Amino acid sequence: MGDFWVFGYGSLIWRPGFAHVETQRARLYGYRRSLCVYSYVHRGTPERPGLVLGLDRGGSCVGLAFRVPGDLHGEVMAYLRERELVTSVYLERRLAVRLETGAKVEATAYVVDRGHKQYAGALDEAEAASFVGGSAGKSGHNEDYLFSTIEHLQALGIRDHWLEAVAARLAKS
């Protein structure tokens, strides 16, 4: 097998955790970055769920594409599946992404399963902020997750206006 690509839109951007030989800014069409996944363990509890990122249908998402050597396919895919498919809220897909060079490549991406019980749906900014504000789990406060996500995206020159609007609501409260 030849080299392959993995698309990151959240924590994979700043903590991929797998070997790769190239990283390029990329855009995935047909999906958007969204706080649409209830977190009952890492950023919330069953009594006070938090929200974490998922790729949900609609719009487009700017992230990073990582080119992985083909000889690492089995190892990297096993790692990604262990990391991303723990509760089956994400579906593994091969999707077309456009690299910053203009090239179109197929990349492995993890999109939210809208039929899963952890799918929060398309929340507006106020609803998302109400879940994020004050929730915490074993990986820390949900607000820290949101602010860290925005900080990492902005460091790469990636703006996510919806996430920034959720954060602005939290900062006001």
MDTraj code that builds the backbone (N, CA, C; nanometers):
import mdtraj as md
import numpy as np

residues = "MET GLY ASP PHE TRP VAL PHE GLY TYR GLY SER LEU ILE TRP ARG PRO GLY PHE ALA HIS VAL GLU THR GLN ARG ALA ARG LEU TYR GLY TYR ARG ARG SER LEU CYS VAL TYR SER TYR VAL HIS ARG GLY THR PRO GLU ARG PRO GLY LEU VAL LEU GLY LEU ASP ARG GLY GLY SER CYS VAL GLY LEU ALA PHE ARG VAL PRO GLY ASP LEU HIS GLY GLU VAL MET ALA TYR LEU ARG GLU ARG GLU LEU VAL THR SER VAL TYR LEU GLU ARG ARG LEU ALA VAL ARG LEU GLU THR GLY ALA LYS VAL GLU ALA THR ALA TYR VAL VAL ASP ARG GLY HIS LYS GLN TYR ALA GLY ALA LEU ASP GLU ALA GLU ALA ALA SER PHE VAL GLY GLY SER ALA GLY LYS SER GLY HIS ASN GLU ASP TYR LEU PHE SER THR ILE GLU HIS LEU GLN ALA LEU GLY ILE ARG ASP HIS TRP LEU GLU ALA VAL ALA ALA ARG LEU ALA LYS SER".split()
xyz = np.array([
    [0.0846, -0.1194, 0.0000],
    [0.0000, 0.0000, 0.0000],
    [0.0879, 0.1240, 0.0000],
    [0.0414, 0.2245, -0.0720],
    [0.1151, 0.3502, -0.0760],
    [0.0816, 0.4386, 0.0432],
    [0.1425, 0.5551, 0.0434],
    [0.1152, 0.6511, 0.1507],
    [-0.0340, 0.6831, 0.1542],
    [-0.0816, 0.7234, 0.2705],
    [-0.2217, 0.7602, 0.2851],
    [-0.2324, 0.8839, 0.3731],
    [-0.3501, 0.9458, 0.3730],
    [-0.3725, 1.0717, 0.4435],
    [-0.4737, 1.0532, 0.5559],
    [-0.4566, 1.1306, 0.6614],
    [-0.5495, 1.1359, 0.7738],
    [-0.5861, 1.2821, 0.7933],
    [-0.7170, 1.3097, 0.8069],
    [-0.7642, 1.4470, 0.8276],
    [-0.7905, 1.4709, 0.9753],
    [-0.7316, 1.5788, 1.0293],
    [-0.7532, 1.6180, 1.1678],
    [-0.8244, 1.7509, 1.1742],
    [-0.9234, 1.7611, 1.2633],
    [-1.0006, 1.8848, 1.2763],
    [-1.0053, 1.9348, 1.4206],
    [-0.9631, 1.8523, 1.5163],
    [-0.9654, 1.8878, 1.6588],
    [-0.8346, 1.8472, 1.7215],
    [-0.8416, 1.7607, 1.8198],
    [-0.7201, 1.7244, 1.8937],
    [-0.6148, 1.6561, 1.8064],
    [-0.6544, 1.5938, 1.6972],
    [-0.5532, 1.5353, 1.6068],
    [-0.4623, 1.6431, 1.5496],
    [-0.5113, 1.7664, 1.5411],
    [-0.4289, 1.8747, 1.4872],
    [-0.3065, 1.8988, 1.5750],
    [-0.3260, 1.9097, 1.7043],
    [-0.2142, 1.9438, 1.7920],
    [-0.1546, 1.8243, 1.8636],
    [-0.2209, 1.7086, 1.8540],
    [-0.1679, 1.5886, 1.9189],
    [-0.2023, 1.4678, 1.8327],
    [-0.1387, 1.4581, 1.7143],
    [-0.1755, 1.3469, 1.6270],
    [-0.1417, 1.2100, 1.6889],
    [-0.0248, 1.1974, 1.7477],
    [0.0096, 1.0722, 1.8142],
    [0.0533, 0.9608, 1.7216],
    [0.0765, 0.9909, 1.5948],
    [0.1223, 0.8883, 1.5004],
    [0.2271, 0.9499, 1.4077],
    [0.3116, 0.8632, 1.3553],
    [0.4175, 0.9077, 1.2647],
    [0.3574, 0.9516, 1.1311],
    [0.4100, 1.0603, 1.0784],
    [0.3688, 1.1092, 0.9476],
    [0.4872, 1.1827, 0.8856],
    [0.4851, 1.1953, 0.7546],
    [0.5995, 1.2543, 0.6847],
    [0.5677, 1.3911, 0.6233],
    [0.4416, 1.4305, 0.6311],
    [0.4033, 1.5594, 0.5744],
    [0.2743, 1.6052, 0.6417],
    [0.2631, 1.7358, 0.6604],
    [0.1409, 1.7952, 0.7141],
    [0.1038, 1.9127, 0.6256],
    [-0.0216, 1.9167, 0.5830],
    [-0.0699, 2.0288, 0.5027],
    [-0.2047, 2.0744, 0.5548],
    [-0.2258, 2.2041, 0.5478],
    [-0.3585, 2.2587, 0.5751],
    [-0.4504, 2.1991, 0.4689],
    [-0.5742, 2.1672, 0.5089],
    [-0.6669, 2.1045, 0.4148],
    [-0.8095, 2.1454, 0.4470],
    [-0.8962, 2.1367, 0.3469],
    [-1.0379, 2.1664, 0.3665],
    [-1.1199, 2.0443, 0.3258],
    [-1.2112, 2.0094, 0.4161],
    [-1.3059, 1.9011, 0.3918],
    [-1.4411, 1.9655, 0.3644],
    [-1.4989, 1.9366, 0.2490],
    [-1.6293, 1.9918, 0.2136],
    [-1.7392, 1.8939, 0.2528],
    [-1.8529, 1.9497, 0.2952],
    [-1.9673, 1.8669, 0.3297],
    [-1.9794, 1.8366, 0.4782],
    [-1.8776, 1.8762, 0.5561],
    [-1.8783, 1.8561, 0.7011],
    [-1.8233, 1.9807, 0.7678],
    [-1.8690, 2.0038, 0.8911],
    [-1.8212, 2.1185, 0.9677],
    [-1.7768, 2.0716, 1.1060],
    [-1.6828, 2.1457, 1.1645],
    [-1.6380, 2.1217, 1.3017],
    [-1.7490, 2.1702, 1.3941],
    [-1.7891, 2.0869, 1.4914],
    [-1.8998, 2.1251, 1.5778],
    [-1.8862, 2.0601, 1.7147],
    [-1.9292, 2.1328, 1.8168],
    [-1.9418, 2.0743, 1.9506],
    [-2.0742, 1.9985, 1.9502],
    [-2.0731, 1.8766, 1.9005],
    [-2.1975, 1.8019, 1.8792],
    [-2.1946, 1.6633, 1.9435],
    [-2.0944, 1.6373, 2.0258],
    [-2.0816, 1.5065, 2.0893],
    [-2.0837, 1.5245, 2.2409],
    [-2.1830, 1.4620, 2.3062],
    [-2.1870, 1.4658, 2.4524],
    [-2.0678, 1.3894, 2.5075],
    [-2.0036, 1.4478, 2.6079],
    [-1.8936, 1.3813, 2.6767],
    [-1.9383, 1.3488, 2.8185],
    [-1.9417, 1.2190, 2.8491],
    [-1.9845, 1.1722, 2.9810],
    [-1.8677, 1.1320, 3.0694],
    [-1.7458, 1.1314, 3.0115],
    [-1.6288, 1.0861, 3.0876],
    [-1.5193, 1.1928, 3.0872],
    [-1.4667, 1.2270, 2.9697],
    [-1.3483, 1.3130, 2.9626],
    [-1.3756, 1.4597, 2.9926],
    [-1.4890, 1.5139, 2.9484],
    [-1.5178, 1.6567, 2.9679],
    [-1.6532, 1.6804, 3.0326],
    [-1.7098, 1.5749, 3.0903],
    [-1.8377, 1.5858, 3.1578],
    [-1.8682, 1.4575, 3.2315],
    [-1.9875, 1.4480, 3.2819],
    [-2.0343, 1.3288, 3.3527],
    [-2.1742, 1.2964, 3.3002],
    [-2.2267, 1.1787, 3.3333],
    [-2.3647, 1.1496, 3.2911],
    [-2.4649, 1.2504, 3.3490],
    [-2.4381, 1.3006, 3.4691],
    [-2.5275, 1.3981, 3.5308],
    [-2.5097, 1.5387, 3.4727],
    [-2.3895, 1.5712, 3.4286],
    [-2.3578, 1.7045, 3.3741],
    [-2.2681, 1.6871, 3.2515],
    [-2.3293, 1.6444, 3.1386],
    [-2.2465, 1.6183, 3.0199],
    [-2.1798, 1.7442, 2.9661],
    [-2.0606, 1.7242, 2.9151],
    [-1.9920, 1.8295, 2.8415],
    [-2.0091, 1.8046, 2.6930],
    [-1.9395, 1.8829, 2.6125],
    [-1.9434, 1.8661, 2.4673],
    [-1.8017, 1.8615, 2.4131],
    [-1.7796, 1.7728, 2.3172],
    [-1.6529, 1.7669, 2.2460],
    [-1.6810, 1.7733, 2.0961],
    [-1.5768, 1.7889, 2.0208],
    [-1.5901, 1.8100, 1.8775],
    [-1.6255, 1.6847, 1.7999],
    [-1.6992, 1.7084, 1.6947],
    [-1.7274, 1.6068, 1.5945],
    [-1.7357, 1.6750, 1.4598],
    [-1.7211, 1.5972, 1.3558],
    [-1.7465, 1.6475, 1.2209],
    [-1.8915, 1.6154, 1.1897],
    [-1.9727, 1.7196, 1.1738],
    [-2.1142, 1.7013, 1.1455],
    [-2.1423, 1.7461, 1.0025],
    [-2.2500, 1.6971, 0.9461],
    [-2.2849, 1.7290, 0.8077],
    [-2.3089, 1.8778, 0.7877],
    [-2.2691, 1.9244, 0.6704],
    [-2.2965, 2.0614, 0.6302],
    [-2.1735, 2.1494, 0.6333],
    [-2.1661, 2.2416, 0.5405],
    [-2.0564, 2.3385, 0.5390],
    [-1.9243, 2.2783, 0.4978],
    [-1.8179, 2.3315, 0.5564],
    [-1.6837, 2.2798, 0.5305],
    [-1.5985, 2.3028, 0.6543],
    [-1.4860, 2.2354, 0.6585],
    [-1.3991, 2.2424, 0.7757],
    [-1.2539, 2.2506, 0.7314],
    [-1.1831, 2.3507, 0.7841],
    [-1.0394, 2.3612, 0.7605],
    [-0.9686, 2.2914, 0.8756],
    [-0.8770, 2.2045, 0.8409],
    [-0.7978, 2.1320, 0.9402],
    [-0.6614, 2.1015, 0.8825],
    [-0.6022, 1.9941, 0.9291],
    [-0.4729, 1.9503, 0.8790],
    [-0.4839, 1.8096, 0.8236],
    [-0.4121, 1.7855, 0.7151],
    [-0.4019, 1.6514, 0.6578],
    [-0.2588, 1.6028, 0.6807],
    [-0.2487, 1.4820, 0.7295],
    [-0.1199, 1.4202, 0.7602],
    [-0.0960, 1.3068, 0.6621],
    [0.0191, 1.3113, 0.5931],
    [0.0546, 1.2018, 0.5020],
    [0.1360, 1.0995, 0.5800],
    [0.0879, 0.9765, 0.5766],
    [0.1475, 0.8674, 0.6532],
    [0.2078, 0.7665, 0.5557],
    [0.3309, 0.7213, 0.5836],
    [0.3907, 0.6200, 0.4975],
    [0.3052, 0.4926, 0.4942],
    [0.2912, 0.4369, 0.3760],
    [0.2091, 0.3176, 0.3576],
    [0.2494, 0.2005, 0.4453],
    [0.3797, 0.1872, 0.4735],
    [0.4226, 0.0735, 0.5555],
    [0.3771, 0.0867, 0.7013],
    [0.3246, 0.2026, 0.7405],
    [0.2728, 0.2223, 0.8763],
    [0.1203, 0.2130, 0.8819],
    [0.0585, 0.1749, 0.7715],
    [-0.0873, 0.1735, 0.7629],
    [-0.1516, 0.0951, 0.8777],
    [-0.1127, -0.0279, 0.8968],
    [-0.1734, -0.1111, 1.0008],
    [-0.1570, -0.0520, 1.1392],
    [-0.0367, -0.0076, 1.1706],
    [-0.0062, 0.0501, 1.3020],
    [-0.0843, 0.1787, 1.3276],
    [-0.0850, 0.2691, 1.2302],
    [-0.1523, 0.3978, 1.2471],
    [-0.3043, 0.3807, 1.2519],
    [-0.3579, 0.2943, 1.1670],
    [-0.5025, 0.2734, 1.1692],
    [-0.5460, 0.2069, 1.2996],
    [-0.4675, 0.1160, 1.3525],
    [-0.5006, 0.0544, 1.4821],
    [-0.5017, 0.1608, 1.5917],
    [-0.4030, 0.2492, 1.5902],
    [-0.3964, 0.3582, 1.6884],
    [-0.5186, 0.4494, 1.6760],
    [-0.5504, 0.4912, 1.5535],
    [-0.6631, 0.5818, 1.5331],
    [-0.7949, 0.5175, 1.5755],
    [-0.8123, 0.3921, 1.5439],
    [-0.9368, 0.3241, 1.5811],
    [-0.9487, 0.3109, 1.7327],
    [-0.8385, 0.2836, 1.7982],
    [-0.8419, 0.2748, 1.9450],
    [-0.8739, 0.4114, 2.0054],
    [-0.8226, 0.5151, 1.9457],
    [-0.8422, 0.6512, 1.9967],
    [-0.9811, 0.7063, 1.9642],
    [-1.0262, 0.6871, 1.8428],
    [-1.1469, 0.7536, 1.7944],
    [-1.2752, 0.6703, 1.8035],
    [-1.2637, 0.5404, 1.8105],
    [-1.3826, 0.4559, 1.8023],
    [-1.4207, 0.3906, 1.9344],
    [-1.3751, 0.4467, 2.0452],
    [-1.3982, 0.3890, 2.1773],
    [-1.5465, 0.3676, 2.2053],
    [-1.6298, 0.4694, 2.1828],
    [-1.7726, 0.4571, 2.2114],
    [-1.8564, 0.4456, 2.0837],
    [-1.7927, 0.4361, 1.9702],
    [-1.8602, 0.4247, 1.8403],
    [-1.9432, 0.5471, 1.8029],
    [-1.9152, 0.6636, 1.8642],
    [-1.9868, 0.7853, 1.8277],
    [-1.9336, 0.8418, 1.6962],
    [-1.8143, 0.7999, 1.6568],
    [-1.7563, 0.8439, 1.5303],
    [-1.7573, 0.7291, 1.4306],
    [-1.7739, 0.7638, 1.3051],
    [-1.7687, 0.6680, 1.1956],
    [-1.6432, 0.6953, 1.1139],
    [-1.5685, 0.5919, 1.0844],
    [-1.4481, 0.6073, 1.0032],
    [-1.4892, 0.6160, 0.8571],
    [-1.4414, 0.7193, 0.7907],
    [-1.4745, 0.7413, 0.6500],
    [-1.3481, 0.7778, 0.5726],
    [-1.3501, 0.7490, 0.4428],
    [-1.2474, 0.7966, 0.3504],
    [-1.3157, 0.9062, 0.2699],
    [-1.2675, 1.0297, 0.2870],
    [-1.3321, 1.1453, 0.2262],
    [-1.2313, 1.2284, 0.1478],
    [-1.2801, 1.2949, 0.0456],
    [-1.1941, 1.3813, -0.0351],
    [-1.1690, 1.5117, 0.0403],
    [-1.0426, 1.5500, 0.0497],
    [-1.0041, 1.6789, 0.1069],
    [-0.9179, 1.7524, 0.0054],
    [-0.9244, 1.8844, 0.0097],
    [-0.8404, 1.9658, -0.0785],
    [-0.7258, 2.0208, 0.0041],
    [-0.6041, 1.9866, -0.0378],
    [-0.4843, 2.0335, 0.0314],
    [-0.4567, 2.1794, -0.0046],
    [-0.3747, 2.2445, 0.0763],
    [-0.3427, 2.3852, 0.0501],
    [-0.2713, 2.4032, -0.0840],
    [-0.2106, 2.2981, -0.1351],
    [-0.1452, 2.3044, -0.2663],
    [-0.2460, 2.3017, -0.3805],
    [-0.3735, 2.2712, -0.3481],
    [-0.4769, 2.2599, -0.4504],
    [-0.5070, 2.1161, -0.4878],
    [-0.4177, 2.0242, -0.4492],
    [-0.4392, 1.8827, -0.4802],
    [-0.5565, 1.8282, -0.3993],
    [-0.6293, 1.7368, -0.4597],
    [-0.7394, 1.6701, -0.3920],
    [-0.6929, 1.5284, -0.3602],
    [-0.7054, 1.4890, -0.2326],
    [-0.6651, 1.3559, -0.1902],
    [-0.7763, 1.2942, -0.1064],
    [-0.7741, 1.1641, -0.0957],
    [-0.8668, 1.0934, -0.0079],
    [-0.7997, 1.0784, 0.1279],
    [-0.8732, 1.1079, 0.2339],
    [-0.8164, 1.1015, 0.3689],
    [-0.9108, 1.0275, 0.4622],
    [-0.8536, 0.9582, 0.5575],
    [-0.9336, 0.8979, 0.6634],
    [-0.9788, 1.0090, 0.7565],
    [-1.1065, 1.0109, 0.7864],
    [-1.1624, 1.1109, 0.8774],
    [-1.2665, 1.0418, 0.9643],
    [-1.2918, 1.1025, 1.0791],
    [-1.3892, 1.0470, 1.1727],
    [-1.5040, 1.1456, 1.1868],
    [-1.6221, 1.1043, 1.1389],
    [-1.7405, 1.1887, 1.1400],
    [-1.8379, 1.1378, 1.2460],
    [-1.9214, 1.2260, 1.2959],
    [-2.0145, 1.1877, 1.4020],
    [-2.1260, 1.0986, 1.3453],
    [-2.1634, 1.0004, 1.4246],
    [-2.2763, 0.9138, 1.3916],
    [-2.4011, 0.9798, 1.4482],
    [-2.4836, 1.0349, 1.3620],
    [-2.6026, 1.1082, 1.4069],
    [-2.7050, 1.0185, 1.4768],
    [-2.6921, 0.8891, 1.4646],
    [-2.7838, 0.7979, 1.5307],
    [-2.7353, 0.7524, 1.6675],
    [-2.6168, 0.7948, 1.7075],
    [-2.5581, 0.7524, 1.8353],
    [-2.6160, 0.8337, 1.9502],
    [-2.6296, 0.7724, 2.0669],
    [-2.6873, 0.8419, 2.1833],
    [-2.6027, 0.9605, 2.2294],
    [-2.4741, 0.9659, 2.1921],
    [-2.3897, 1.0789, 2.2306],
    [-2.3999, 1.1965, 2.1347],
    [-2.4736, 1.1797, 2.0254],
    [-2.4881, 1.2894, 1.9301],
    [-2.5800, 1.3953, 1.9904],
    [-2.5294, 1.5170, 2.0043],
    [-2.6054, 1.6257, 2.0670],
    [-2.6910, 1.7024, 1.9668],
    [-2.6670, 1.6825, 1.8405],
    [-2.7420, 1.7554, 1.7387],
    [-2.6788, 1.8897, 1.7082],
    [-2.7467, 1.9642, 1.6235],
    [-2.6978, 2.0963, 1.5828],
    [-2.7426, 2.1980, 1.6861],
    [-2.6570, 2.2267, 1.7809],
    [-2.6879, 2.3220, 1.8872],
    [-2.6542, 2.4637, 1.8420],
    [-2.7293, 2.5590, 1.8925],
    [-2.6890, 2.6969, 1.8661],
    [-2.5822, 2.7362, 1.9690],
    [-2.5275, 2.8554, 1.9530],
    [-2.4162, 2.8993, 2.0395],
    [-2.4551, 2.8997, 2.1871],
    [-2.5741, 2.9468, 2.2170],
    [-2.6181, 2.9543, 2.3573],
    [-2.6339, 2.8153, 2.4176],
    [-2.6932, 2.7235, 2.3415],
    [-2.7104, 2.5862, 2.3910],
    [-2.5750, 2.5204, 2.4148],
    [-2.4837, 2.5352, 2.3193],
    [-2.3505, 2.4754, 2.3338],
    [-2.2793, 2.5332, 2.4564],
    [-2.2871, 2.6642, 2.4731],
    [-2.2219, 2.7286, 2.5874],
    [-2.2802, 2.6794, 2.7195],
    [-2.4099, 2.6508, 2.7220],
    [-2.4717, 2.6039, 2.8467],
    [-2.4217, 2.4653, 2.8851],
    [-2.3884, 2.3817, 2.7879],
    [-2.3312, 2.2502, 2.8189],
    [-2.1844, 2.2614, 2.8589],
    [-2.1093, 2.3440, 2.7864],
    [-1.9652, 2.3562, 2.8108],
    [-1.9377, 2.4228, 2.9456],
    [-2.0124, 2.5267, 2.9773],
    [-1.9900, 2.6024, 3.1005],
    [-2.0138, 2.5176, 3.2245],
    [-1.9107, 2.5006, 3.3028],
    [-1.9240, 2.4303, 3.4300],
    [-1.9140, 2.2795, 3.4252],
    [-1.9048, 2.2190, 3.3089],
    [-1.8914, 2.0732, 3.3051],
    [-1.7432, 2.0352, 3.3067],
    [-1.7167, 1.9204, 3.3669],
    [-1.5785, 1.8705, 3.3782],
    [-1.5820, 1.7193, 3.3884],
    [-1.4736, 1.6577, 3.3461],
    [-1.4601, 1.5124, 3.3530],
    [-1.3171, 1.4763, 3.3866],
    [-1.2820, 1.3518, 3.3606],
    [-1.1495, 1.3045, 3.4018],
    [-1.0347, 1.3718, 3.3266],
    [-1.0631, 1.4324, 3.2121],
    [-0.9578, 1.5043, 3.1382],
    [-0.9599, 1.6540, 3.1646],
    [-1.0473, 1.6996, 3.2538],
    [-1.0484, 1.8404, 3.2906],
    [-1.1772, 1.9111, 3.2567],
    [-1.1723, 2.0429, 3.2707],
    [-1.2894, 2.1278, 3.2482],
    [-1.3192, 2.1406, 3.0999],
    [-1.4466, 2.1369, 3.0668],
    [-1.4902, 2.1483, 2.9286],
    [-1.4525, 2.2843, 2.8698],
    [-1.4601, 2.3896, 2.9510],
    [-1.4218, 2.5229, 2.9022],
    [-1.2754, 2.5253, 2.8595],
    [-1.1888, 2.4595, 2.9351],
    [-1.0464, 2.4540, 2.8987],
    [-1.0279, 2.3866, 2.7632],
    [-1.1043, 2.2808, 2.7394],
    [-1.0998, 2.2097, 2.6107],
    [-1.1370, 2.3046, 2.4973],
    [-1.2440, 2.3795, 2.5153],
    [-1.2888, 2.4726, 2.4115],
    [-1.1851, 2.5822, 2.3875],
    [-1.1393, 2.6468, 2.4957],
    [-1.0432, 2.7563, 2.4802],
    [-0.9110, 2.7064, 2.4207],
    [-0.8673, 2.5887, 2.4610],
    [-0.7442, 2.5311, 2.4068],
    [-0.7602, 2.4999, 2.2581],
    [-0.8755, 2.4471, 2.2216],
    [-0.9022, 2.4185, 2.0801],
    [-0.8897, 2.5457, 1.9974],
    [-0.9561, 2.6511, 2.0415],
    [-0.9528, 2.7776, 1.9675],
    [-0.8103, 2.8321, 1.9599],
    [-0.7387, 2.8258, 2.0702],
    [-0.6001, 2.8739, 2.0732],
    [-0.5130, 2.7988, 1.9733],
    [-0.5258, 2.6662, 1.9704],
    [-0.4467, 2.5865, 1.8764],
    [-0.4850, 2.6165, 1.7316],
    [-0.6141, 2.6306, 1.7053],
    [-0.6582, 2.6627, 1.5695],
    [-0.6039, 2.7986, 1.5264],
    [-0.6163, 2.8979, 1.6133],
    [-0.5695, 3.0326, 1.5782],
    [-0.4189, 3.0361, 1.5572],
    [-0.3432, 2.9550, 1.6333],
    [-0.1979, 2.9494, 1.6152],
    [-0.1622, 2.8995, 1.4750],
    [-0.2523, 2.8216, 1.4159],
    [-0.2312, 2.7713, 1.2804],
    [-0.2962, 2.8606, 1.1748],
    [-0.3547, 2.9718, 1.2203],
    [-0.4217, 3.0621, 1.1272],
    [-0.5580, 3.0115, 1.0839],
    [-0.6183, 2.9214, 1.1625],
    [-0.7497, 2.8668, 1.1304],
    [-0.8521, 2.9339, 1.2208],
    [-0.9507, 2.9982, 1.1598],
    [-1.0578, 3.0628, 1.2361],
    [-1.1814, 2.9743, 1.2315],
    [-1.2434, 2.9578, 1.3453],
    [-1.3712, 2.8879, 1.3526],
    [-1.4662, 2.9827, 1.4247],
    [-1.5437, 3.0573, 1.3486],
    [-1.6274, 3.1635, 1.4036],
    [-1.7339, 3.1095, 1.4992],
    [-1.7890, 2.9912, 1.4702],
    [-1.8910, 2.9350, 1.5591],
    [-1.8309, 2.8998, 1.6952],
    [-1.7152, 2.8319, 1.6963],
    [-1.6498, 2.7999, 1.8238],
    [-1.6135, 2.9277, 1.8997],
    [-1.5652, 3.0269, 1.8279],
    [-1.5290, 3.1537, 1.8906],
    [-1.6524, 3.2229, 1.9512],
    [-1.7672, 3.2089, 1.8856],
    [-1.8896, 3.2688, 1.9383],
    [-1.9340, 3.1965, 2.0664],
    [-1.9188, 3.0642, 2.0692],
    [-1.9507, 2.9884, 2.1911],
    [-1.8591, 3.0343, 2.3047],
    [-1.7304, 3.0478, 2.2741],
    [-1.6338, 3.0924, 2.3757],
    [-1.6658, 3.2337, 2.4241],
    [-1.7080, 3.3212, 2.3349],
    [-1.7417, 3.4590, 2.3740],
    [-1.8607, 3.4590, 2.4698],
    [-1.9579, 3.3724, 2.4462],
    [-2.0720, 3.3612, 2.5385],
    [-2.0262, 3.3161, 2.6762],
    [-1.9323, 3.2230, 2.6794],
    [-1.8808, 3.1733, 2.8073],
    [-1.8028, 3.2830, 2.8806],
    [-1.7279, 3.3603, 2.8059],
    [-1.6472, 3.4670, 2.8677],
    [-1.7360, 3.5738, 2.9301],
    [-1.8563, 3.5942, 2.8746],
    [-1.9494, 3.6946, 2.9267],
    [-2.0181, 3.6478, 3.0551],
    [-2.0268, 3.5158, 3.0726],
    [-2.1032, 3.4648, 3.1878],
    [-2.0189, 3.4527, 3.3127],
])
top = md.Topology()
chain = top.add_chain()
for i, resn in enumerate(residues, 1):
    res = top.add_residue(resn, chain, resSeq=i)
    for name in ("N", "CA", "C"):
        top.add_atom(name, md.element.get_by_symbol(name[0]), res)
traj = md.Trajectory(xyz[None], top)
